[in-house]
Amino acid sequence: MSGVNGGNQDVDIDLGRIVSAVWERKARIIGVTVVAAAAALVATSLTTPSYRGETRLLIESRSPNLTGGEGAPQANDPVLDALNITSQAQVLQSTDLIRRVARELNLAELKEFDPAAQSLLPDPLVLIGLKQDPMKLDAEDRVIREFRDKLEVYPVENSRVIAIEFSSHDPKLAADIPNKMAEVYLEIQSGAKLDTHSETAKWLEPEIATLTQKVQEAERKVADYRSSNGLFQTTETNSFSAQQLNDISTELARVRAERANAEARAENVRAALKAGRDSDTLADVVGSQVIQRLKEAEANLQAQISDQSTQLLDGHPRLRGLRAQLAGIRQQIDSETKKILASLDNEAEVSRLRERQLMGQLNGLKADSAKAGEEEVGLRALEREATAQRQLLETYLARYREATSRIESNSSPADARVVSRAVEPSEPYFPKIIPIVVVVSLATFILGCLMIMVVELFSGRALRPSGLRDAEPEAEVEAAPAPAAPAETDAAAPLPIHRMQAEAARFSRPEPAQEEETVAAATPSEPEEPAKETPAARPAEERDVAAAGDQAFTIASVAHYLLRHGIPVAIGISPGGDEGSSASVMLAREIAGRGRTVVLVDMTGSACPTRLMADEPGLPGITDLLCGETAFGDAIHRDRLSDAHIIPHGASDPAQAMRGADRLTMIIDALADAYDLVLVECGPAEISGVSRLTRNELAEIVLSVPGFKDEDVATLVTDFETAGYRNVLVMTEAGDRRSPRPGRRAA
């Protein structure tokens, strides 16, 4: 709605007038723009140019690994920590470093770094006491202060690089100063590391002497304890008792194996003799040299007996002698076999005796080993102490040697290096003449246009009444005089008045059949139809209108019509401003008094319904809903004098709320689902605003015109019909449509 300025007559900005005003003063604007551009050109040309140089340092760990072991990963190096990078940037801005650079480059002799000493005229601000006299400070302090103003040191984001920027009127100085700062910084860092090495060496010397004595004492205690408890060692990891225990265990295993072997061989020989098997199958028997010689003799006798038996008889003495010799040899073989068995048994017995002896020795060594283990607990404690002292001594010695070597070589690399040196700039970074002139020209042009627009708006020349349109032809507007007589009214009144009067008669009749007949008789389908009515019909229509009387346009009759036809949404238009809005409030209360649910949406600019119905000002309402700043339920409030509900005007900016006007239709649809009637009071809204609200759909328009004349009402109805709104309800205050007093009293 356009009624957002709180006045009875809303205004819009006349863009055409604003553009015309700017165009009329184009020469003045162009002239001022040209003057500003020329002034900017002269000012930038006379300004002393400033040059900027930049040097970049990379912070990294440069300590060499002299121990020969694998170095720690650089990601865990505290030198590369983000806080350390920031700290190094602050070191580069330290006063000591700046003072050293200023001394080495003799910056105090340059006017750029000490303008107060080189100036011939005193500073006016110093004379009036608004500024401290710089000459009260030392020359170095003035140089340092000016140096800091021109210096900028910052760590480059997401890197370990520190940038040093310096601006100066001299391009050579702009490059030399950051390079000199980087050199001095590296020297300071290297010197700090040398000082650290020197202090470390001084501290390590007495510590190493003390640790040497401690190591000697610890090793002496270990040797004394070992000798006093007999804890001798054969190797670095094995003691004498453990070595003996190991040897006896090995010997015992070997003796047990020999015993088992001897017993097995003796049992084998015994089993063979007992079973009567031939001794030739026994390895121990066959391996005996005596048995072998006896076997050879037996074989020879066998051969002789076989040879002689072919020539001699069996009873021959020679054969008998040979057989007797053979029997004797066999007896010797049996006797020798038994001797072999006895020797095997003796061997097994010896092995058993040896096993018993070894077992006794083993048990004794176990007891000694257990005792030695208890004594070794104290020995290991002494050894750990000696080892710890020895390792600490070796560490101190390594660090001491490294520190002394660095001191002797008088060199220690700083944990940083220059990755980009500043070069002498060829172009100044300030002032940029062309960009400055362009920006000043555009700014002057835009400010000039804005000033003209503001003057036009505040003077009111660029404002026009809201909804102002081309006037209707004067003949049509002046063709609606006040009806003095029935015949005169029929002849001069335009068509909307007839329709409005017919609707009034329709509202005054209670019976539906009579209403339909009246509408059919009073609302023709063609615009020319009223001109064709017969003279006899006109007096009857006038009698119906006169019979309707004061009830035709009353609040009660409009409420009766809305409820009777079940209209869900009605849009209230009040051309008279707050007077008509008050009548809309009475309409809502009238409908609520008839037992129906009704909500009034305050879309007026003056917030008149909100003042009449809300309990307190400042409640959230429709503008807050459109801006999305309040919940739907929080924007609905109860009327303080009836059962009707109201959505107040709200506290948000109406202009911002109108940007969300597309949501208004959804809000009204949601309210129509919950209430019998949604009454949207728009105040003195124009027809175009109503069309945006209803989206050019058919809507029930309630025209609240208390105190309006018939001619004005007819003109309004004609405008709405021309815009396409056929359902226009005219509402005056209770009882008298020409006098606004009863309506105001009711409100």
DAGIUR-V514759 format. One record per residue. N is the residue number from 1. RES is the residue in three letters. PHI is phi in whole degrees, -180 to 180 (NA if undefined). NEAR is the number of other C-alpha atoms within 10 Angstrom. D_CENTER is the distance of its C-alpha to the mean C-alpha in whole Angstrom. Layout:
N;RES;PHI;NEAR;D_CENTER + N;RES;PHI;NEAR;D_CENTER
This chain:
1;MET;NA;22;42 + 2;SER;-88;25;43 + 3;GLY;-81;24;45 + 4;VAL;-116;21;42 + 5;ASN;-100;14;43 + 6;GLY;77;14;45 + 7;GLY;-97;14;49 + 8;ASN;-72;18;52 + 9;GLN;-121;17;51 + 10;ASP;-75;20;48 + 11;VAL;-127;18;48 + 12;ASP;-121;13;45 + 13;ILE;-85;15;45 + 14;ASP;-89;16;47 + 15;LEU;-65;13;45 + 16;GLY;-62;10;49 + 17;ARG;-67;17;50 + 18;ILE;-64;21;47 + 19;VAL;-63;14;47 + 20;SER;-65;12;51 + 21;ALA;-64;18;51 + 22;VAL;-66;20;48 + 23;TRP;-66;13;51 + 24;GLU;-65;11;54 + 25;ARG;-105;13;52 + 26;LYS;-64;15;51 + 27;ALA;-65;11;53 + 28;ARG;-65;13;52 + 29;ILE;-65;20;49 + 30;ILE;-64;15;49 + 31;GLY;-63;12;52 + 32;VAL;-64;16;49 + 33;THR;-63;21;46 + 34;VAL;-65;16;49 + 35;VAL;-64;14;50 + 36;ALA;-64;19;46 + 37;ALA;-64;21;46 + 38;ALA;-65;15;49 + 39;ALA;-63;15;48 + 40;ALA;-64;20;44 + 41;LEU;-64;17;46 + 42;VAL;-66;13;49 + 43;ALA;-64;14;46 + 44;THR;-69;18;44 + 45;SER;-70;13;47 + 46;LEU;-84;10;49 + 47;THR;-73;11;45 + 48;THR;-67;14;45 + 49;PRO;-70;17;43 + 50;SER;-117;17;40 + 51;TYR;-113;23;39 + 52;ARG;-132;27;36 + 53;GLY;-118;24;36 + 54;GLU;-138;23;33 + 55;THR;-121;24;33 + 56;ARG;-123;23;31 + 57;LEU;-114;21;31 + 58;LEU;-106;18;29 + 59;ILE;-87;22;29 + 60;GLU;-152;18;30 + 61;SER;-80;16;32 + 62;ARG;-118;13;36 + 63;SER;-79;10;38 + 64;PRO;-72;10;40 + 65;ASN;-91;10;41 + 66;LEU;-94;10;44 + 67;THR;-83;10;44 + 68;GLY;89;7;45 + 69;GLY;-87;7;42 + 70;GLU;-75;7;39 + 71;GLY;-74;10;36 + 72;ALA;-72;9;33 + 73;PRO;-62;7;30 + 74;GLN;-67;11;28 + 75;ALA;-64;9;25 + 76;ASN;-95;9;26 + 77;ASP;-74;11;28 + 78;PRO;-64;12;27 + 79;VAL;-64;18;28 + 80;LEU;-94;17;25 + 81;ASP;-69;15;23 + 82;ALA;-62;13;20 + 83;LEU;-66;11;22 + 84;ASN;-68;14;25 + 85;ILE;-61;23;24 + 86;THR;-64;15;24 + 87;SER;-64;12;27 + 88;GLN;-66;19;29 + 89;ALA;-65;20;28 + 90;GLN;-72;13;29 + 91;VAL;-62;15;32 + 92;LEU;-64;20;33 + 93;GLN;-101;18;33 + 94;SER;-68;12;35 + 95;THR;-67;14;39 + 96;ASP;-63;12;41 + 97;LEU;-66;16;39 + 98;ILE;-65;24;40 + 99;ARG;-62;16;43 + 100;ARG;-65;14;44 + 101;VAL;-64;21;43 + 102;ALA;-64;21;45 + 103;ARG;-69;12;48 + 104;GLU;-68;11;48 + 105;LEU;-98;14;48 + 106;ASN;54;10;50 + 107;LEU;-72;20;47 + 108;ALA;-66;19;49 + 109;GLU;-83;14;52 + 110;LEU;-93;13;50 + 111;LYS;-65;13;50 + 112;GLU;-62;16;46 + 113;PHE;-100;23;45 + 114;ASP;-143;23;48 + 115;PRO;-67;15;49 + 116;ALA;-66;17;50 + 117;ALA;-75;15;53 + 118;GLN;-90;12;54 + 119;SER;-77;10;54 + 120;LEU;-89;8;57 + 121;LEU;-104;7;56 + 122;PRO;-72;10;55 + 123;ASP;-77;14;51 + 124;PRO;-61;10;52 + 125;LEU;-65;11;49 + 126;VAL;-71;12;51 + 127;LEU;-66;11;54 + 128;ILE;-90;8;53 + 129;GLY;85;9;51 + 130;LEU;-88;9;47 + 131;LYS;-144;11;46 + 132;GLN;-71;12;47 + 133;ASP;-70;14;50 + 134;PRO;-67;16;48 + 135;MET;-73;11;52 + 136;LYS;-75;8;51 + 137;LEU;-89;10;49 + 138;ASP;-68;10;50 + 139;ALA;-63;17;50 + 140;GLU;-65;17;47 + 141;ASP;-65;15;45 + 142;ARG;-65;19;45 + 143;VAL;-65;24;44 + 144;ILE;-64;22;41 + 145;ARG;-65;16;40 + 146;GLU;-67;15;41 + 147;PHE;-62;23;39 + 148;ARG;-64;15;36 + 149;ASP;-65;12;36 + 150;LYS;-95;15;36 + 151;LEU;-98;19;34 + 152;GLU;-143;17;30 + 153;VAL;-122;21;28 + 154;TYR;-153;18;25 + 155;PRO;-78;21;23 + 156;VAL;-70;13;22 + 157;GLU;-63;8;18 + 158;ASN;58;7;17 + 159;SER;-155;12;21 + 160;ARG;-109;18;24 + 161;VAL;-106;21;25 + 162;ILE;-114;24;27 + 163;ALA;-99;19;28 + 164;ILE;-117;25;31 + 165;GLU;-112;21;32 + 166;PHE;-142;26;35 + 167;SER;-112;24;37 + 168;SER;-157;22;41 + 169;HIS;-74;15;44 + 170;ASP;-98;17;45 + 171;PRO;-63;20;43 + 172;LYS;-68;17;45 + 173;LEU;-65;21;44 + 174;ALA;-61;25;40 + 175;ALA;-96;24;40 + 176;ASP;-71;20;42 + 177;ILE;-65;27;40 + 178;PRO;-64;28;37 + 179;ASN;-66;24;39 + 180;LYS;-66;20;41 + 181;MET;-61;20;38 + 182;ALA;-65;24;37 + 183;GLU;-65;15;40 + 184;VAL;-64;18;41 + 185;TYR;-62;22;37 + 186;LEU;-65;19;38 + 187;GLU;-66;15;42 + 188;ILE;-64;14;40 + 189;GLN;-65;17;38 + 190;SER;-66;19;41 + 191;GLY;-63;17;43 + 192;ALA;-64;14;41 + 193;LYS;-70;19;41 + 194;LEU;-65;21;45 + 195;ASP;-61;14;45 + 196;THR;-64;14;43 + 197;HIS;-64;21;45 + 198;SER;-64;17;48 + 199;GLU;-64;12;47 + 200;THR;-65;16;46 + 201;ALA;-64;21;50 + 202;LYS;-63;14;51 + 203;TRP;-75;12;50 + 204;LEU;-77;19;50 + 205;GLU;-57;13;54 + 206;PRO;-66;11;55 + 207;GLU;-66;14;53 + 208;ILE;-66;18;54 + 209;ALA;-62;11;57 + 210;THR;-66;12;57 + 211;LEU;-66;17;55 + 212;THR;-62;17;58 + 213;GLN;-64;11;60 + 214;LYS;-64;17;58 + 215;VAL;-66;20;58 + 216;GLN;-63;14;61 + 217;GLU;-64;12;62 + 218;ALA;-65;20;60 + 219;GLU;-68;18;61 + 220;ARG;-66;14;65 + 221;LYS;-62;15;64 + 222;VAL;-63;20;63 + 223;ALA;-66;15;66 + 224;ASP;-64;12;68 + 225;TYR;-65;17;67 + 226;ARG;-67;17;67 + 227;SER;-72;10;71 + 228;SER;-69;9;72 + 229;ASN;-106;13;70 + 230;GLY;65;14;71 + 231;LEU;-94;20;68 + 232;PHE;-83;15;69 + 233;GLN;-119;14;67 + 234;THR;-89;12;68 + 235;THR;-132;9;64 + 236;GLU;-68;6;61 + 237;THR;-116;6;60 + 238;ASN;-133;11;63 + 239;SER;-95;17;66 + 240;PHE;-66;15;70 + 241;SER;-64;21;70 + 242;ALA;-67;19;67 + 243;GLN;-67;14;69 + 244;GLN;-62;16;72 + 245;LEU;-61;18;71 + 246;ASN;-69;14;69 + 247;ASP;-65;13;73 + 248;ILE;-65;16;75 + 249;SER;-62;15;72 + 250;THR;-67;11;73 + 251;GLU;-64;14;77 + 252;LEU;-62;21;77 + 253;ALA;-64;13;75 + 254;ARG;-66;13;78 + 255;VAL;-64;20;81 + 256;ARG;-62;17;80 + 257;ALA;-67;12;79 + 258;GLU;-65;18;83 + 259;ARG;-61;21;84 + 260;ALA;-63;13;83 + 261;ASN;-67;16;84 + 262;ALA;-66;21;88 + 263;GLU;-62;18;88 + 264;ALA;-68;15;87 + 265;ARG;-67;18;90 + 266;ALA;-65;21;92 + 267;GLU;-66;15;91 + 268;ASN;-66;16;92 + 269;VAL;-66;24;95 + 270;ARG;-62;16;96 + 271;ALA;-64;12;95 + 272;ALA;-69;15;97 + 273;LEU;-66;16;100 + 274;LYS;-67;9;100 + 275;ALA;-84;9;100 + 276;GLY;77;9;103 + 277;ARG;-76;12;100 + 278;ASP;-69;10;102 + 279;SER;-72;17;100 + 280;ASP;-64;13;100 + 281;THR;-86;11;96 + 282;LEU;-96;15;95 + 283;ALA;-67;12;93 + 284;ASP;-66;17;94 + 285;VAL;-74;21;98 + 286;VAL;-65;15;98 + 287;GLY;-76;11;96 + 288;SER;-75;13;99 + 289;GLN;-70;10;102 + 290;VAL;-64;15;105 + 291;ILE;-62;23;104 + 292;GLN;-64;15;104 + 293;ARG;-67;13;107 + 294;LEU;-63;18;109 + 295;LYS;-66;18;107 + 296;GLU;-68;13;109 + 297;ALA;-65;16;112 + 298;GLU;-62;19;112 + 299;ALA;-66;13;111 + 300;ASN;-66;13;114 + 301;LEU;-64;19;116 + 302;GLN;-62;16;115 + 303;ALA;-69;12;116 + 304;GLN;-66;14;119 + 305;ILE;-61;20;120 + 306;SER;-66;12;119 + 307;ASP;-74;12;121 + 308;GLN;-75;16;124 + 309;SER;-65;15;124 + 310;THR;-81;9;125 + 311;GLN;-109;9;128 + 312;LEU;-113;13;129 + 313;LEU;-80;12;130 + 314;ASP;-67;13;127 + 315;GLY;-87;9;130 + 316;HIS;-68;12;130 + 317;PRO;-59;11;130 + 318;ARG;-65;15;128 + 319;LEU;-67;19;125 + 320;ARG;-64;14;125 + 321;GLY;-63;12;125 + 322;LEU;-63;16;122 + 323;ARG;-68;16;120 + 324;ALA;-64;12;121 + 325;GLN;-62;16;119 + 326;LEU;-64;20;116 + 327;ALA;-67;14;116 + 328;GLY;-66;12;116 + 329;ILE;-63;20;113 + 330;ARG;-67;16;111 + 331;GLN;-65;13;111 + 332;GLN;-64;16;110 + 333;ILE;-63;21;107 + 334;ASP;-64;15;106 + 335;SER;-64;12;107 + 336;GLU;-66;17;105 + 337;THR;-64;23;102 + 338;LYS;-66;16;102 + 339;LYS;-64;13;102 + 340;ILE;-62;18;99 + 341;LEU;-61;20;97 + 342;ALA;-64;15;98 + 343;SER;-65;14;97 + 344;LEU;-66;22;93 + 345;ASP;-64;19;94 + 346;ASN;-63;15;94 + 347;GLU;-63;18;91 + 348;ALA;-64;23;89 + 349;GLU;-67;15;91 + 350;VAL;-61;16;90 + 351;SER;-64;23;86 + 352;ARG;-66;18;86 + 353;LEU;-63;14;87 + 354;ARG;-64;16;85 + 355;GLU;-65;20;82 + 356;ARG;-64;15;83 + 357;GLN;-62;12;83 + 358;LEU;-64;18;80 + 359;MET;-64;15;78 + 360;GLY;-63;10;80 + 361;GLN;-63;16;79 + 362;LEU;-64;19;75 + 363;ASN;-63;12;75 + 364;GLY;-63;12;76 + 365;LEU;-67;18;73 + 366;LYS;-63;15;71 + 367;ALA;-62;11;72 + 368;ASP;-64;14;72 + 369;SER;-68;19;68 + 370;ALA;-63;12;67 + 371;LYS;-65;12;68 + 372;ALA;-66;17;67 + 373;GLY;-64;15;63 + 374;GLU;-65;10;63 + 375;GLU;-74;16;65 + 376;GLU;-72;18;62 + 377;VAL;-60;11;59 + 378;GLY;-65;14;60 + 379;LEU;-64;19;61 + 380;ARG;-66;12;57 + 381;ALA;-61;12;56 + 382;LEU;-65;18;58 + 383;GLU;-67;18;57 + 384;ARG;-62;14;53 + 385;GLU;-61;15;54 + 386;ALA;-64;20;56 + 387;THR;-66;15;53 + 388;ALA;-63;13;50 + 389;GLN;-63;20;52 + 390;ARG;-66;19;53 + 391;GLN;-64;12;50 + 392;LEU;-62;15;49 + 393;LEU;-64;21;52 + 394;GLU;-63;15;51 + 395;THR;-64;13;47 + 396;TYR;-63;19;48 + 397;LEU;-64;17;51 + 398;ALA;-64;13;49 + 399;ARG;-68;18;46 + 400;TYR;-65;21;50 + 401;ARG;-63;14;51 + 402;GLU;-65;16;48 + 403;ALA;-65;22;47 + 404;THR;-66;17;51 + 405;SER;-66;13;51 + 406;ARG;-66;17;48 + 407;ILE;-66;18;50 + 408;GLU;-66;9;53 + 409;SER;-80;9;51 + 410;ASN;55;11;50 + 411;SER;-149;13;47 + 412;SER;-150;21;43 + 413;PRO;-66;18;40 + 414;ALA;-73;21;37 + 415;ASP;-82;17;34 + 416;ALA;-167;22;33 + 417;ARG;-152;19;35 + 418;VAL;-80;16;35 + 419;VAL;-104;12;33 + 420;SER;-153;13;34 + 421;ARG;-91;18;37 + 422;ALA;-74;21;37 + 423;VAL;-114;17;40 + 424;GLU;-66;17;42 + 425;PRO;-70;17;40 + 426;SER;-95;10;43 + 427;GLU;-126;12;41 + 428;PRO;-73;17;40 + 429;TYR;-89;13;36 + 430;PHE;-150;16;38 + 431;PRO;-90;17;39 + 432;LYS;-91;13;38 + 433;ILE;-63;15;41 + 434;ILE;-64;13;41 + 435;PRO;-60;10;37 + 436;ILE;-66;16;38 + 437;VAL;-63;20;41 + 438;VAL;-64;14;40 + 439;VAL;-65;13;37 + 440;VAL;-63;20;40 + 441;SER;-64;22;42 + 442;LEU;-63;15;39 + 443;ALA;-64;14;38 + 444;THR;-64;20;42 + 445;PHE;-63;19;42 + 446;ILE;-66;13;40 + 447;LEU;-65;14;40 + 448;GLY;-62;19;44 + 449;CYS;-64;19;43 + 450;LEU;-65;13;41 + 451;MET;-63;12;44 + 452;ILE;-65;16;46 + 453;MET;-62;19;44 + 454;VAL;-64;13;44 + 455;VAL;-62;14;48 + 456;GLU;-65;18;48 + 457;LEU;-69;16;46 + 458;PHE;-73;10;47 + 459;SER;-78;10;51 + 460;GLY;88;12;51 + 461;ARG;-71;14;52 + 462;ALA;-98;22;49 + 463;LEU;-114;18;49 + 464;ARG;-139;15;51 + 465;PRO;-58;12;51 + 466;SER;-69;16;49 + 467;GLY;81;17;50 + 468;LEU;-66;10;53 + 469;ARG;-134;7;55 + 470;ASP;-65;6;58 + 471;ALA;-68;7;61 + 472;GLU;-69;11;63 + 473;PRO;-56;8;66 + 474;GLU;-59;8;69 + 475;ALA;-66;8;71 + 476;GLU;-74;10;69 + 477;VAL;-69;15;67 + 478;GLU;-81;12;71 + 479;ALA;-88;13;72 + 480;ALA;-125;20;71 + 481;PRO;-75;16;73 + 482;ALA;-63;14;74 + 483;PRO;-73;15;76 + 484;ALA;-82;8;79 + 485;ALA;-140;8;81 + 486;PRO;-59;13;80 + 487;ALA;-66;13;82 + 488;GLU;-65;12;80 + 489;THR;-67;17;77 + 490;ASP;-66;20;77 + 491;ALA;-81;13;78 + 492;ALA;-104;14;76 + 493;ALA;-68;19;72 + 494;PRO;-74;21;70 + 495;LEU;-60;20;69 + 496;PRO;-60;22;66 + 497;ILE;-65;20;68 + 498;HIS;-60;21;70 + 499;ARG;-67;19;67 + 500;MET;-66;22;66 + 501;GLN;-67;22;69 + 502;ALA;-63;25;69 + 503;GLU;-65;22;66 + 504;ALA;-62;28;67 + 505;ALA;-63;27;70 + 506;ARG;-65;25;68 + 507;PHE;-68;23;66 + 508;SER;-78;21;70 + 509;ARG;-99;17;71 + 510;PRO;-79;9;70 + 511;GLU;-87;10;71 + 512;PRO;-62;11;69 + 513;ALA;-65;9;72 + 514;GLN;-66;13;73 + 515;GLU;-63;18;70 + 516;GLU;-65;13;69 + 517;GLU;-66;11;73 + 518;THR;-67;20;72 + 519;VAL;-63;16;69 + 520;ALA;-65;12;71 + 521;ALA;-83;12;74 + 522;ALA;-100;20;71 + 523;THR;-117;19;68 + 524;PRO;-73;14;70 + 525;SER;-84;9;68 + 526;GLU;-118;7;69 + 527;PRO;-62;11;69 + 528;GLU;-84;10;73 + 529;GLU;-67;12;74 + 530;PRO;-61;19;74 + 531;ALA;-69;10;77 + 532;LYS;-93;7;79 + 533;GLU;-68;11;79 + 534;THR;-79;9;83 + 535;PRO;-59;10;84 + 536;ALA;-69;8;85 + 537;ALA;-74;11;81 + 538;ARG;-62;15;80 + 539;PRO;-60;14;82 + 540;ALA;-64;11;81 + 541;GLU;-65;19;77 + 542;GLU;-64;19;78 + 543;ARG;-66;14;79 + 544;ASP;-63;19;76 + 545;VAL;-65;21;74 + 546;ALA;-65;14;76 + 547;ALA;-67;14;77 + 548;ALA;-63;19;73 + 549;GLY;59;17;73 + 550;ASP;-76;18;71 + 551;GLN;-83;21;69 + 552;ALA;-67;30;68 + 553;PHE;-118;29;64 + 554;THR;-79;26;64 + 555;ILE;-62;26;60 + 556;ALA;-64;20;62 + 557;SER;-68;20;63 + 558;VAL;-66;23;60 + 559;ALA;-63;19;58 + 560;HIS;-62;17;61 + 561;TYR;-66;15;60 + 562;LEU;-62;20;56 + 563;LEU;-76;16;57 + 564;ARG;-66;9;60 + 565;HIS;-95;8;58 + 566;GLY;60;11;55 + 567;ILE;-75;15;53 + 568;PRO;-81;21;49 + 569;VAL;-133;22;48 + 570;ALA;-132;18;50 + 571;ILE;-110;23;49 + 572;GLY;-91;30;50 + 573;ILE;-116;26;51 + 574;SER;-123;27;53 + 575;PRO;-61;23;55 + 576;GLY;-81;17;56 + 577;GLY;89;24;53 + 578;ASP;-65;21;53 + 579;GLU;-64;22;56 + 580;GLY;-71;30;55 + 581;SER;-64;30;52 + 582;SER;-64;26;54 + 583;ALA;-65;28;56 + 584;SER;-64;31;53 + 585;VAL;-62;25;52 + 586;MET;-65;24;55 + 587;LEU;-63;25;55 + 588;ALA;-62;26;52 + 589;ARG;-68;26;54 + 590;GLU;-65;21;57 + 591;ILE;-66;25;55 + 592;ALA;-65;20;53 + 593;GLY;-68;14;57 + 594;ARG;-90;11;58 + 595;GLY;84;10;56 + 596;ARG;-105;16;53 + 597;THR;-88;18;49 + 598;VAL;-144;27;48 + 599;VAL;-130;28;45 + 600;LEU;-107;29;45 + 601;VAL;-101;25;42 + 602;ASP;-85;27;43 + 603;MET;-107;28;42 + 604;THR;-81;30;44 + 605;GLY;-81;24;44 + 606;SER;-88;21;46 + 607;ALA;60;22;44 + 608;CYS;-63;23;48 + 609;PRO;-59;27;47 + 610;THR;-65;26;45 + 611;ARG;-66;15;47 + 612;LEU;-80;17;50 + 613;MET;-109;23;48 + 614;ALA;-78;19;45 + 615;ASP;-70;14;45 + 616;GLU;-151;10;43 + 617;PRO;-77;13;42 + 618;GLY;82;14;38 + 619;LEU;-72;18;37 + 620;PRO;-64;22;34 + 621;GLY;-146;28;36 + 622;ILE;-69;26;36 + 623;THR;-67;28;34 + 624;ASP;-67;24;31 + 625;LEU;-65;23;31 + 626;LEU;-67;22;31 + 627;CYS;-84;19;28 + 628;GLY;74;14;26 + 629;GLU;-101;13;26 + 630;THR;-148;16;28 + 631;ALA;-79;12;29 + 632;PHE;-63;16;32 + 633;GLY;-68;10;34 + 634;ASP;-75;13;33 + 635;ALA;-91;19;35 + 636;ILE;-100;19;38 + 637;HIS;-133;20;41 + 638;ARG;-88;15;45 + 639;ASP;-69;22;48 + 640;ARG;-76;14;49 + 641;LEU;-121;11;53 + 642;SER;-155;15;53 + 643;ASP;-89;19;51 + 644;ALA;-73;23;49 + 645;HIS;-113;23;45 + 646;ILE;-140;28;43 + 647;ILE;-105;29;40 + 648;PRO;-64;29;40 + 649;HIS;-65;28;39 + 650;GLY;97;24;36 + 651;ALA;-107;15;35 + 652;SER;-80;19;32 + 653;ASP;-69;12;33 + 654;PRO;-61;22;35 + 655;ALA;-63;14;35 + 656;GLN;-69;13;31 + 657;ALA;-65;19;32 + 658;MET;-68;17;34 + 659;ARG;-69;11;32 + 660;GLY;-102;14;31 + 661;ALA;-64;16;34 + 662;ASP;-64;13;34 + 663;ARG;-80;15;33 + 664;LEU;-64;18;36 + 665;THR;-62;14;38 + 666;MET;-64;11;36 + 667;ILE;-64;14;36 + 668;ILE;-67;17;40 + 669;ASP;-63;13;40 + 670;ALA;-66;13;38 + 671;LEU;-67;19;40 + 672;ALA;-64;18;44 + 673;ASP;-72;11;43 + 674;ALA;-104;13;43 + 675;TYR;-122;15;46 + 676;ASP;-69;20;49 + 677;LEU;-145;24;49 + 678;VAL;-112;26;46 + 679;LEU;-105;27;47 + 680;VAL;-100;24;45 + 681;GLU;-91;27;47 + 682;CYS;-104;27;46 + 683;GLY;71;34;49 + 684;PRO;-79;28;50 + 685;ALA;-84;25;48 + 686;GLU;-89;20;49 + 687;ILE;-65;17;50 + 688;SER;-64;13;47 + 689;GLY;-66;15;45 + 690;VAL;-66;21;46 + 691;SER;-64;16;46 + 692;ARG;-67;14;42 + 693;LEU;-71;20;42 + 694;THR;-93;14;44 + 695;ARG;57;12;43 + 696;ASN;61;13;47 + 697;GLU;-93;11;48 + 698;LEU;-65;12;51 + 699;ALA;-140;21;50 + 700;GLU;-86;20;52 + 701;ILE;-101;21;53 + 702;VAL;-105;22;54 + 703;LEU;-93;23;56 + 704;SER;-90;32;56 + 705;VAL;-128;28;59 + 706;PRO;-69;31;61 + 707;GLY;82;19;64 + 708;PHE;-82;17;64 + 709;LYS;-80;14;67 + 710;ASP;-63;18;68 + 711;GLU;-65;19;68 + 712;ASP;-67;15;64 + 713;VAL;-64;21;63 + 714;ALA;-62;23;65 + 715;THR;-63;18;63 + 716;LEU;-64;19;59 + 717;VAL;-64;24;60 + 718;THR;-62;19;61 + 719;ASP;-62;15;58 + 720;PHE;-67;20;56 + 721;GLU;-67;14;58 + 722;THR;-63;10;58 + 723;ALA;-77;13;54 + 724;GLY;105;14;55 + 725;TYR;-100;20;55 + 726;ARG;-86;16;58 + 727;ASN;-96;14;57 + 728;VAL;-115;21;57 + 729;LEU;-101;20;59 + 730;VAL;-97;26;60 + 731;MET;-132;27;60 + 732;THR;-110;29;62 + 733;GLU;-76;33;62 + 734;ALA;-60;25;65 + 735;GLY;91;18;68 + 736;ASP;-141;19;68 + 737;ARG;-85;25;66 + 738;ARG;-100;15;68 + 739;SER;-120;16;68 + 740;PRO;-81;20;64 + 741;ARG;-64;16;65 + 742;PRO;-59;15;65 + 743;GLY;-62;23;62 + 744;ARG;-66;17;61 + 745;ARG;-66;10;62 + 746;ALA;-64;12;61 + 747;ALA;-65;18;57
